[in-house]
Amino acid sequence: MVVEIDEEGCIACGQCEEECPVDAIEVNDVAVVDEDACIDCGNCVDACPVDVIKI
């Protein structure tokens, strides 16, 4: 599966990064997912306060 992040809507709050159990997300100006490390658990989707992450 592919994780999609709407970069324009991302507020770089870091909630998704904190909830990722495999450290597959890095947040600087926006959240970026390492697709090779991602296990498609959906924790980031649930954690996002502005609903910009989709699997």
C-alpha positions in Angstrom: 0.0 0.0 0.0 1.0 3.6 -0.4 0.8 6.3 2.2 -0.2 9.7 0.7 0.3 13.0 2.6 -1.3 16.2 1.3 1.8 18.3 1.7 -0.2 21.6 1.4 -2.4 20.6 4.3 0.3 19.2 6.5 0.9 21.4 9.6 4.1 19.5 10.6 2.8 18.9 14.1 4.7 15.6 14.5 1.8 13.5 15.8 2.2 11.0 13.0 5.9 10.7 13.7 5.3 10.1 17.4 2.7 7.3 16.6 4.7 5.4 14.0 5.9 2.2 15.6 8.7 1.7 13.0 10.0 5.3 12.8 9.1 5.5 9.1 8.0 9.1 9.3 10.2 12.2 9.5 8.7 15.6 10.0 10.5 18.8 9.0 8.5 21.3 7.0 6.1 18.5 6.2 5.8 14.8 7.1 7.6 12.4 4.8 7.1 8.6 4.9 9.8 6.1 4.1 7.7 3.7 2.0 10.3 0.9 2.5 10.1 1.1 6.3 6.3 1.7 6.5 4.2 -1.3 7.7 0.8 0.2 6.7 -0.5 0.1 10.3 -2.6 3.2 9.9 -1.4 4.8 13.2 -0.4 8.0 11.4 -3.8 8.3 9.7 -5.5 8.1 13.1 -3.0 10.5 14.7 -3.3 13.3 12.1 -5.3 16.2 13.5 -5.9 17.7 10.0 -6.7 14.5 8.2 -4.1 14.8 5.4 -2.7 11.3 5.6 -4.4 8.5 3.6 -3.4 4.9 3.0 
